[in-house]
Amino acid sequence: MIILIAHGSRDQRWRQSLETLAERVQGGDPAGEVRLAFMQFTGPTLPEVVEEGWSRGIREFRLLPLFMATAGHVDKDIRPMVTELARRFPQGRLELLTPIGENRLFHELVKKIANDDRS
């Protein structure tokens, strides 16, 4: 399971854009399940998504923080959560990926978008 981890907001428009992103990442492949988890203001939380997946027999989780940098939520909140989840589910695999804002592919995409002439 891929879990996209975002900050969270009370604004439904913000959540809708992330739900659209999750659907596009999944790409219609039911075997490649993609879920959202939020840090605050809304749910589900990362532990809730992992627990729910675990109860359905999922044992591998790829965690992609939708944050610009490791500092802040990733270091202060997400890493400790992953450590605790790994302790609770020792037979599972939780892979914390590089935050999207630090990924080379994201940098290339931003450059491409910024230089695109189309509106």
C-alpha positions in Angstrom: 0.0 0.0 0.0 1.2 3.5 -0.8 0.2 6.1 1.8 0.4 9.8 0.8 0.9 11.7 4.0 -0.3 15.3 4.0 -0.7 18.1 6.5 -4.5 18.4 6.7 -7.0 21.2 6.4 -10.6 21.9 7.4 -11.3 23.2 3.8 -12.9 20.5 1.7 -11.5 21.9 -1.5 -8.0 21.2 -0.2 -8.9 17.6 0.6 -10.6 17.1 -2.8 -7.3 18.0 -4.6 -5.5 15.3 -2.5 -8.2 12.7 -3.2 -7.8 13.4 -6.9 -4.0 13.0 -6.6 -4.4 9.7 -4.8 -6.8 8.4 -7.5 -4.3 9.4 -10.2 -1.4 7.8 -8.4 -3.4 4.6 -8.1 -4.1 4.8 -11.8 -7.1 2.4 -11.8 -4.9 -0.5 -10.5 -6.9 -2.0 -7.6 -3.8 -4.1 -6.6 -1.8 -0.9 -6.1 -3.9 0.6 -3.4 -3.2 4.3 -2.5 -4.5 5.9 0.6 -4.3 9.3 2.2 -3.2 10.0 5.8 -3.3 13.4 7.5 -1.3 15.0 10.3 -4.0 17.3 11.7 -7.5 18.8 11.2 -8.9 15.7 9.5 -8.5 12.0 9.3 -7.5 9.3 8.8 -4.2 9.5 10.6 -1.1 7.5 9.5 -1.6 5.0 12.4 -5.2 4.5 11.4 -4.4 3.8 7.8 -1.7 1.3 8.7 -3.9 -0.4 11.3 -6.7 -0.7 8.8 -4.4 -2.1 6.1 -2.8 -4.5 8.5 -6.3 -5.8 9.5 -6.8 -6.6 5.8 -3.5 -8.5 5.5 -1.4 -5.8 4.0 2.2 -6.0 5.3 4.1 -3.5 3.1 3.6 0.2 3.3 5.4 2.9 1.3 4.9 6.2 3.0 5.3 9.3 0.8 5.3 12.6 2.8 3.6 15.4 0.7 5.8 18.0 2.3 8.5 20.2 0.9 11.2 19.2 3.3 12.2 16.7 6.0 12.3 19.4 8.7 9.1 19.9 10.6 6.4 17.3 10.4 8.6 14.6 8.8 11.3 14.7 11.5 9.1 15.7 14.5 6.0 13.7 13.8 6.2 11.2 11.0 9.5 9.5 11.9 8.4 8.8 15.5 5.1 7.5 14.2 6.9 5.1 11.8 9.2 3.9 14.6 6.2 3.2 16.8 4.3 1.5 14.0 7.3 -0.7 13.2 7.5 -1.7 16.9 3.8 -2.6 16.9 3.9 -4.5 13.6 7.4 -6.0 13.5 6.5 -8.5 10.7 5.5 -5.5 8.5 7.6 -3.3 6.3 7.2 0.5 6.5 9.3 2.4 4.1 9.5 6.1 4.6 10.2 7.8 1.3 12.0 11.1 0.8 9.5 14.0 1.1 8.2 15.0 -2.3 9.8 18.5 -2.1 13.3 17.0 -1.8 12.8 14.5 -4.7 14.8 15.2 -7.9 11.8 14.2 -10.0 9.6 16.8 -8.3 12.2 19.5 -9.0 12.2 18.5 -12.7 8.4 18.6 -12.8 8.3 22.1 -11.2 10.8 23.3 -13.7 8.8 21.8 -16.6 5.5 23.4 -15.3 7.2 26.8 -14.8 8.5 26.8 -18.3 5.3 25.5 -20.0 3.8 28.1 -22.3 0.2 26.8 -22.0 -2.2 28.2 -19.5 
